Amino acid sequence: MATSPTSDQLLVIIDPVALRTDGESVRIAKDVLSAGAASTKVCLPQDPEEFARVLARRGSRRPVVIGDDRALTRAVGLLHRQRELAECVLSVVPVGTVLGVAQALGVPTGAVAAARAVLDGAERRLDVLVDDSDGVVLGALRIPPVPLAPREARDEAAEPNGVDGAEAGGRLWLRTCQSLVRTLVPTRPSRISPAPAPPGPARLRIEVDGVTLIDLDQPVEAVSVTPGTGASGTAAVEVRPLSLGAEAAPLQARGRTVTVSGADFRYRTDAAIAGPVRRRTWTVREGALGLMLPGR
């Protein structure tokens, strides 16, 4: 287990995507942090495996991630799997194009303001959702998943964040084989495929603390699960049933555990899309994440 971090010793982890996207903001943040902290060690990991090694070897330094939502959720996921999330105070300077989660958590999006919050802010304990496959959710969980924006989709293809090293290597191997096949097989005139249809209503059983909120006999249009503000210990669940004629009122509940089951479904958590699965349970971990935010 890592030793307790000291506030004036920082480990600054710069995500390569942030450096490519907005190198000037990265430089500004690094300069502010270096000028304000007693000791600063700066690292630029080139892949998820190196990111994990750097974070695991942080020693007494407080980790500061400069990057987008994927870099933030990757750091949180690693600390959770190392069973060190509760003992670690994390900081983030949001840089990139996918910053909705950081904003929702209260992190300033300007490089200077975010860096000042790292140095002068206060630790705030926040709830997270943890699923039965050890995945962590900081913001909202959505079914069906909200589609990735074009820039997010390009980043997802270029950077296999959120997957472990073996899976990332497997994807790289697969892409290499696919490229080789394309060079060997004669090309044919391409045909324009129609745009994929938006996901239709799903038939899901949703249980909150063991009580069924909606069952398989009533199709749903959308489901959202959001950890409570601060450290409330419960999540807010909203289910929108399929509307037939007059708009159906959403079903709402709060609880510590949420189980979704039914036909294969995908879901979006923070900056990633997961699934398909037939059953998944999310549990609220009260105050599991310590995040540096502007003082109040």
Contacts in CASP RR format, 6 or more apart in sequence:
PFRMAT RR
TARGET T0000
AUTHOR 0000-0000-0000
METHOD contacts of the structure
MODEL  1
MATSPTSDQLLVIIDPVALRTDGESVRIAKDVLSAGAASTKVCLPQDPEE
FARVLARRGSRRPVVIGDDRALTRAVGLLHRQRELAECVLSVVPVGTVLG
VAQALGVPTGAVAAARAVLDGAERRLDVLVDDSDGVVLGALRIPPVPLAP
REARDEAAEPNGVDGAEAGGRLWLRTCQSLVRTLVPTRPSRISPAPAPPG
PARLRIEVDGVTLIDLDQPVEAVSVTPGTGASGTAAVEVRPLSLGAEAAP
LQARGRTVTVSGADFRYRTDAAIAGPVRRRTWTVREGALGLMLPGR
1 83 0 8 1.000
1 84 0 8 1.000
1 87 0 8 1.000
2 58 0 8 1.000
2 59 0 8 1.000
2 60 0 8 1.000
2 84 0 8 1.000
2 87 0 8 1.000
2 88 0 8 1.000
3 59 0 8 1.000
3 60 0 8 1.000
4 60 0 8 1.000
4 87 0 8 1.000
5 58 0 8 1.000
5 59 0 8 1.000
5 60 0 8 1.000
5 61 0 8 1.000
5 62 0 8 1.000
5 63 0 8 1.000
5 88 0 8 1.000
5 89 0 8 1.000
6 60 0 8 1.000
6 61 0 8 1.000
6 62 0 8 1.000
7 62 0 8 1.000
8 37 0 8 1.000
8 38 0 8 1.000
8 39 0 8 1.000
9 37 0 8 1.000
9 38 0 8 1.000
9 39 0 8 1.000
9 40 0 8 1.000
9 60 0 8 1.000
9 61 0 8 1.000
9 62 0 8 1.000
10 33 0 8 1.000
10 37 0 8 1.000
10 39 0 8 1.000
10 40 0 8 1.000
10 41 0 8 1.000
10 61 0 8 1.000
10 62 0 8 1.000
10 63 0 8 1.000
10 64 0 8 1.000
10 91 0 8 1.000
10 118 0 8 1.000
11 41 0 8 1.000
11 43 0 8 1.000
11 54 0 8 1.000
11 55 0 8 1.000
11 58 0 8 1.000
11 59 0 8 1.000
11 61 0 8 1.000
11 62 0 8 1.000
11 63 0 8 1.000
11 64 0 8 1.000
12 30 0 8 1.000
12 33 0 8 1.000
12 40 0 8 1.000
12 41 0 8 1.000
12 42 0 8 1.000
12 43 0 8 1.000
12 64 0 8 1.000
12 66 0 8 1.000
13 43 0 8 1.000
13 45 0 8 1.000
13 51 0 8 1.000
13 54 0 8 1.000
13 55 0 8 1.000
13 63 0 8 1.000
13 64 0 8 1.000
13 65 0 8 1.000
13 66 0 8 1.000
13 71 0 8 1.000
13 75 0 8 1.000
14 26 0 8 1.000
14 30 0 8 1.000
14 42 0 8 1.000
14 43 0 8 1.000
14 44 0 8 1.000
14 66 0 8 1.000
14 67 0 8 1.000
15 45 0 8 1.000
15 51 0 8 1.000
15 65 0 8 1.000
15 66 0 8 1.000
15 67 0 8 1.000
15 68 0 8 1.000
15 70 0 8 1.000
15 71 0 8 1.000
15 95 0 8 1.000
16 44 0 8 1.000
16 45 0 8 1.000
16 46 0 8 1.000
16 159 0 8 1.000
17 67 0 8 1.000
17 68 0 8 1.000
17 70 0 8 1.000
17 71 0 8 1.000
17 96 0 8 1.000
17 155 0 8 1.000
17 158 0 8 1.000
17 159 0 8 1.000
18 25 0 8 1.000
18 26 0 8 1.000
18 66 0 8 1.000
18 67 0 8 1.000
18 68 0 8 1.000
18 71 0 8 1.000
18 95 0 8 1.000
18 96 0 8 1.000
19 26 0 8 1.000
19 44 0 8 1.000
21 68 0 8 1.000
21 95 0 8 1.000
21 96 0 8 1.000
21 97 0 8 1.000
22 95 0 8 1.000
22 96 0 8 1.000
23 95 0 8 1.000
25 95 0 8 1.000
25 96 0 8 1.000
25 110 0 8 1.000
25 111 0 8 1.000
26 66 0 8 1.000
26 95 0 8 1.000
26 111 0 8 1.000
28 111 0 8 1.000
28 112 0 8 1.000
28 115 0 8 1.000
29 66 0 8 1.000
29 93 0 8 1.000
29 95 0 8 1.000
29 111 0 8 1.000
29 112 0 8 1.000
29 114 0 8 1.000
29 115 0 8 1.000
30 42 0 8 1.000
30 66 0 8 1.000
32 111 0 8 1.000
32 112 0 8 1.000
32 115 0 8 1.000
32 116 0 8 1.000
32 119 0 8 1.000
33 40 0 8 1.000
33 64 0 8 1.000
33 93 0 8 1.000
33 115 0 8 1.000
33 118 0 8 1.000
33 119 0 8 1.000
34 40 0 8 1.000
34 42 0 8 1.000
36 119 0 8 1.000
37 119 0 8 1.000
39 61 0 8 1.000
41 61 0 8 1.000
43 54 0 8 1.000
45 51 0 8 1.000
45 53 0 8 1.000
45 54 0 8 1.000
47 165 0 8 1.000
47 168 0 8 1.000
48 74 0 8 1.000
48 160 0 8 1.000
48 161 0 8 1.000
48 162 0 8 1.000
48 163 0 8 1.000
48 164 0 8 1.000
48 165 0 8 1.000
48 168 0 8 1.000
49 165 0 8 1.000
51 74 0 8 1.000
51 75 0 8 1.000
51 78 0 8 1.000
52 78 0 8 1.000
55 63 0 8 1.000
55 75 0 8 1.000
55 78 0 8 1.000
55 79 0 8 1.000
56 78 0 8 1.000
56 82 0 8 1.000
62 88 0 8 1.000
62 89 0 8 1.000
62 90 0 8 1.000
62 91 0 8 1.000
63 75 0 8 1.000
63 88 0 8 1.000
63 90 0 8 1.000
63 91 0 8 1.000
64 91 0 8 1.000
64 92 0 8 1.000
64 93 0 8 1.000
64 118 0 8 1.000
65 71 0 8 1.000
65 72 0 8 1.000
65 75 0 8 1.000
65 90 0 8 1.000
65 91 0 8 1.000
65 92 0 8 1.000
65 93 0 8 1.000
66 92 0 8 1.000
66 93 0 8 1.000
66 95 0 8 1.000
67 92 0 8 1.000
67 93 0 8 1.000
67 94 0 8 1.000
67 95 0 8 1.000
67 96 0 8 1.000
68 94 0 8 1.000
68 95 0 8 1.000
68 96 0 8 1.000
68 97 0 8 1.000
68 98 0 8 1.000
68 99 0 8 1.000
68 102 0 8 1.000
68 155 0 8 1.000
68 271 0 8 1.000
69 94 0 8 1.000
69 98 0 8 1.000
69 99 0 8 1.000
69 100 0 8 1.000
69 101 0 8 1.000
69 102 0 8 1.000
69 270 0 8 1.000
69 271 0 8 1.000
70 98 0 8 1.000
70 155 0 8 1.000
70 159 0 8 1.000
70 161 0 8 1.000
70 162 0 8 1.000
70 271 0 8 1.000
70 272 0 8 1.000
71 92 0 8 1.000
71 161 0 8 1.000
72 92 0 8 1.000
72 94 0 8 1.000
72 101 0 8 1.000
72 102 0 8 1.000
72 138 0 8 1.000
73 101 0 8 1.000
73 136 0 8 1.000
73 138 0 8 1.000
73 161 0 8 1.000
73 162 0 8 1.000
73 270 0 8 1.000
73 271 0 8 1.000
73 272 0 8 1.000
74 161 0 8 1.000
74 162 0 8 1.000
75 90 0 8 1.000
75 92 0 8 1.000
76 85 0 8 1.000
76 90 0 8 1.000
76 128 0 8 1.000
76 136 0 8 1.000
76 138 0 8 1.000
76 289 0 8 1.000
77 85 0 8 1.000
77 135 0 8 1.000
77 136 0 8 1.000
79 85 0 8 1.000
79 88 0 8 1.000
79 90 0 8 1.000
80 128 0 8 1.000
80 130 0 8 1.000
80 134 0 8 1.000
80 135 0 8 1.000
80 136 0 8 1.000
80 288 0 8 1.000
81 134 0 8 1.000
85 288 0 8 1.000
85 289 0 8 1.000
86 287 0 8 1.000
86 288 0 8 1.000
88 290 0 8 1.000
89 123 0 8 1.000
89 290 0 8 1.000
89 291 0 8 1.000
89 292 0 8 1.000
90 289 0 8 1.000
90 290 0 8 1.000
90 291 0 8 1.000
90 292 0 8 1.000
91 117 0 8 1.000
91 118 0 8 1.000
91 291 0 8 1.000
91 292 0 8 1.000
92 102 0 8 1.000
92 107 0 8 1.000
92 114 0 8 1.000
92 291 0 8 1.000
93 111 0 8 1.000
93 114 0 8 1.000
93 115 0 8 1.000
93 118 0 8 1.000
94 102 0 8 1.000
94 103 0 8 1.000
94 107 0 8 1.000
94 108 0 8 1.000
94 109 0 8 1.000
94 110 0 8 1.000
94 114 0 8 1.000
95 111 0 8 1.000
97 151 0 8 1.000
97 152 0 8 1.000
97 155 0 8 1.000
98 149 0 8 1.000
98 151 0 8 1.000
98 152 0 8 1.000
98 155 0 8 1.000
98 271 0 8 1.000
99 109 0 8 1.000
101 138 0 8 1.000
101 139 0 8 1.000
101 270 0 8 1.000
101 271 0 8 1.000
102 109 0 8 1.000
103 109 0 8 1.000
104 139 0 8 1.000
105 126 0 8 1.000
105 138 0 8 1.000
105 139 0 8 1.000
105 291 0 8 1.000
105 293 0 8 1.000
106 293 0 8 1.000
106 294 0 8 1.000
107 114 0 8 1.000
107 117 0 8 1.000
107 291 0 8 1.000
107 293 0 8 1.000
108 114 0 8 1.000
108 117 0 8 1.000
108 294 0 8 1.000
113 294 0 8 1.000
116 294 0 8 1.000
117 292 0 8 1.000
117 293 0 8 1.000
117 294 0 8 1.000
117 295 0 8 1.000
118 292 0 8 1.000
120 295 0 8 1.000
121 292 0 8 1.000
121 293 0 8 1.000
121 294 0 8 1.000
121 295 0 8 1.000
122 292 0 8 1.000
122 293 0 8 1.000
122 294 0 8 1.000
122 295 0 8 1.000
122 296 0 8 1.000
123 290 0 8 1.000
123 291 0 8 1.000
123 292 0 8 1.000
123 293 0 8 1.000
124 230 0 8 1.000
124 290 0 8 1.000
124 291 0 8 1.000
124 292 0 8 1.000
124 293 0 8 1.000
125 230 0 8 1.000
125 231 0 8 1.000
125 287 0 8 1.000
125 288 0 8 1.000
125 289 0 8 1.000
125 290 0 8 1.000
126 138 0 8 1.000
126 227 0 8 1.000
126 230 0 8 1.000
126 231 0 8 1.000
126 287 0 8 1.000
126 288 0 8 1.000
126 289 0 8 1.000
126 290 0 8 1.000
126 291 0 8 1.000
127 227 0 8 1.000
127 228 0 8 1.000
127 230 0 8 1.000
127 231 0 8 1.000
127 232 0 8 1.000
127 233 0 8 1.000
127 235 0 8 1.000
127 284 0 8 1.000
127 285 0 8 1.000
127 286 0 8 1.000
127 287 0 8 1.000
127 288 0 8 1.000
127 289 0 8 1.000
128 136 0 8 1.000
128 137 0 8 1.000
128 138 0 8 1.000
128 227 0 8 1.000
128 284 0 8 1.000
128 285 0 8 1.000
128 287 0 8 1.000
128 288 0 8 1.000
128 289 0 8 1.000
129 136 0 8 1.000
129 137 0 8 1.000
129 139 0 8 1.000
129 141 0 8 1.000
129 225 0 8 1.000
129 227 0 8 1.000
129 235 0 8 1.000
129 258 0 8 1.000
129 269 0 8 1.000
129 282 0 8 1.000
129 283 0 8 1.000
129 284 0 8 1.000
129 285 0 8 1.000
130 136 0 8 1.000
130 137 0 8 1.000
130 282 0 8 1.000
130 283 0 8 1.000
130 285 0 8 1.000
130 288 0 8 1.000
131 137 0 8 1.000
131 280 0 8 1.000
131 281 0 8 1.000
131 282 0 8 1.000
131 283 0 8 1.000
132 280 0 8 1.000
132 281 0 8 1.000
133 280 0 8 1.000
135 269 0 8 1.000
137 225 0 8 1.000
137 227 0 8 1.000
137 269 0 8 1.000
137 270 0 8 1.000
137 282 0 8 1.000
138 227 0 8 1.000
138 270 0 8 1.000
138 289 0 8 1.000
139 226 0 8 1.000
139 227 0 8 1.000
139 269 0 8 1.000
139 270 0 8 1.000
140 224 0 8 1.000
140 225 0 8 1.000
140 226 0 8 1.000
141 223 0 8 1.000
141 224 0 8 1.000
141 225 0 8 1.000
141 226 0 8 1.000
141 267 0 8 1.000
141 268 0 8 1.000
141 269 0 8 1.000
141 282 0 8 1.000
142 222 0 8 1.000
142 223 0 8 1.000
142 224 0 8 1.000
142 267 0 8 1.000
142 268 0 8 1.000
143 202 0 8 1.000
143 204 0 8 1.000
143 222 0 8 1.000
143 223 0 8 1.000
143 224 0 8 1.000
143 260 0 8 1.000
143 265 0 8 1.000
143 266 0 8 1.000
143 267 0 8 1.000
143 268 0 8 1.000
144 199 0 8 1.000
144 200 0 8 1.000
144 202 0 8 1.000
144 222 0 8 1.000
144 265 0 8 1.000
144 266 0 8 1.000
144 267 0 8 1.000
145 199 0 8 1.000
145 266 0 8 1.000
145 267 0 8 1.000
145 268 0 8 1.000
145 273 0 8 1.000
146 268 0 8 1.000
148 156 0 8 1.000
148 273 0 8 1.000
152 271 0 8 1.000
156 272 0 8 1.000
160 167 0 8 1.000
160 168 0 8 1.000
160 169 0 8 1.000
160 171 0 8 1.000
160 172 0 8 1.000
161 271 0 8 1.000
161 272 0 8 1.000
162 272 0 8 1.000
163 171 0 8 1.000
200 221 0 8 1.000
201 219 0 8 1.000
201 220 0 8 1.000
201 221 0 8 1.000
201 242 0 8 1.000
202 219 0 8 1.000
202 220 0 8 1.000
202 263 0 8 1.000
202 265 0 8 1.000
203 216 0 8 1.000
203 217 0 8 1.000
203 218 0 8 1.000
203 219 0 8 1.000
203 220 0 8 1.000
203 262 0 8 1.000
203 263 0 8 1.000
204 214 0 8 1.000
204 216 0 8 1.000
204 220 0 8 1.000
204 223 0 8 1.000
204 260 0 8 1.000
204 261 0 8 1.000
204 262 0 8 1.000
204 263 0 8 1.000
204 265 0 8 1.000
205 212 0 8 1.000
205 214 0 8 1.000
205 215 0 8 1.000
205 216 0 8 1.000
205 259 0 8 1.000
205 260 0 8 1.000
205 261 0 8 1.000
205 262 0 8 1.000
206 212 0 8 1.000
206 213 0 8 1.000
206 214 0 8 1.000
206 220 0 8 1.000
206 223 0 8 1.000
206 237 0 8 1.000
206 239 0 8 1.000
206 258 0 8 1.000
206 259 0 8 1.000
206 260 0 8 1.000
207 213 0 8 1.000
207 257 0 8 1.000
207 258 0 8 1.000
207 259 0 8 1.000
207 261 0 8 1.000
208 237 0 8 1.000
208 253 0 8 1.000
208 254 0 8 1.000
208 255 0 8 1.000
208 257 0 8 1.000
208 258 0 8 1.000
209 255 0 8 1.000
209 256 0 8 1.000
209 257 0 8 1.000
210 257 0 8 1.000
210 259 0 8 1.000
211 253 0 8 1.000
213 237 0 8 1.000
213 239 0 8 1.000
213 251 0 8 1.000
213 253 0 8 1.000
214 220 0 8 1.000
214 239 0 8 1.000
214 241 0 8 1.000
214 251 0 8 1.000
216 262 0 8 1.000
218 241 0 8 1.000
218 242 0 8 1.000
219 241 0 8 1.000
219 242 0 8 1.000
220 239 0 8 1.000
220 240 0 8 1.000
220 241 0 8 1.000
220 242 0 8 1.000
221 240 0 8 1.000
221 241 0 8 1.000
221 242 0 8 1.000
221 243 0 8 1.000
222 238 0 8 1.000
222 239 0 8 1.000
222 240 0 8 1.000
223 237 0 8 1.000
223 238 0 8 1.000
223 239 0 8 1.000
223 240 0 8 1.000
223 260 0 8 1.000
224 236 0 8 1.000
224 237 0 8 1.000
224 238 0 8 1.000
225 235 0 8 1.000
225 236 0 8 1.000
225 237 0 8 1.000
225 258 0 8 1.000
225 282 0 8 1.000
226 235 0 8 1.000
226 236 0 8 1.000
227 233 0 8 1.000
227 235 0 8 1.000
227 284 0 8 1.000
228 234 0 8 1.000
228 235 0 8 1.000
228 236 0 8 1.000
228 284 0 8 1.000
230 287 0 8 1.000
231 286 0 8 1.000
231 287 0 8 1.000
232 286 0 8 1.000
233 256 0 8 1.000
233 284 0 8 1.000
233 286 0 8 1.000
233 287 0 8 1.000
234 254 0 8 1.000
234 255 0 8 1.000
234 256 0 8 1.000
234 284 0 8 1.000
235 254 0 8 1.000
235 255 0 8 1.000
235 256 0 8 1.000
235 258 0 8 1.000
235 282 0 8 1.000
235 284 0 8 1.000
236 252 0 8 1.000
236 254 0 8 1.000
237 252 0 8 1.000
237 253 0 8 1.000
237 254 0 8 1.000
237 255 0 8 1.000
237 258 0 8 1.000
238 250 0 8 1.000
238 251 0 8 1.000
238 252 0 8 1.000
239 250 0 8 1.000
239 251 0 8 1.000
239 252 0 8 1.000
240 248 0 8 1.000
240 250 0 8 1.000
240 251 0 8 1.000
241 248 0 8 1.000
241 250 0 8 1.000
241 251 0 8 1.000
242 248 0 8 1.000
255 284 0 8 1.000
256 283 0 8 1.000
256 284 0 8 1.000
257 281 0 8 1.000
257 282 0 8 1.000
257 283 0 8 1.000
257 284 0 8 1.000
258 281 0 8 1.000
258 282 0 8 1.000
259 279 0 8 1.000
259 280 0 8 1.000
259 281 0 8 1.000
259 282 0 8 1.000
260 267 0 8 1.000
260 279 0 8 1.000
260 280 0 8 1.000
260 281 0 8 1.000
261 278 0 8 1.000
261 279 0 8 1.000
261 280 0 8 1.000
262 278 0 8 1.000
262 279 0 8 1.000
263 278 0 8 1.000
264 275 0 8 1.000
264 276 0 8 1.000
264 277 0 8 1.000
264 278 0 8 1.000
265 275 0 8 1.000
265 276 0 8 1.000
265 277 0 8 1.000
265 278 0 8 1.000
266 273 0 8 1.000
266 274 0 8 1.000
266 275 0 8 1.000
266 276 0 8 1.000
267 273 0 8 1.000
267 274 0 8 1.000
267 275 0 8 1.000
267 277 0 8 1.000
267 280 0 8 1.000
268 274 0 8 1.000
END
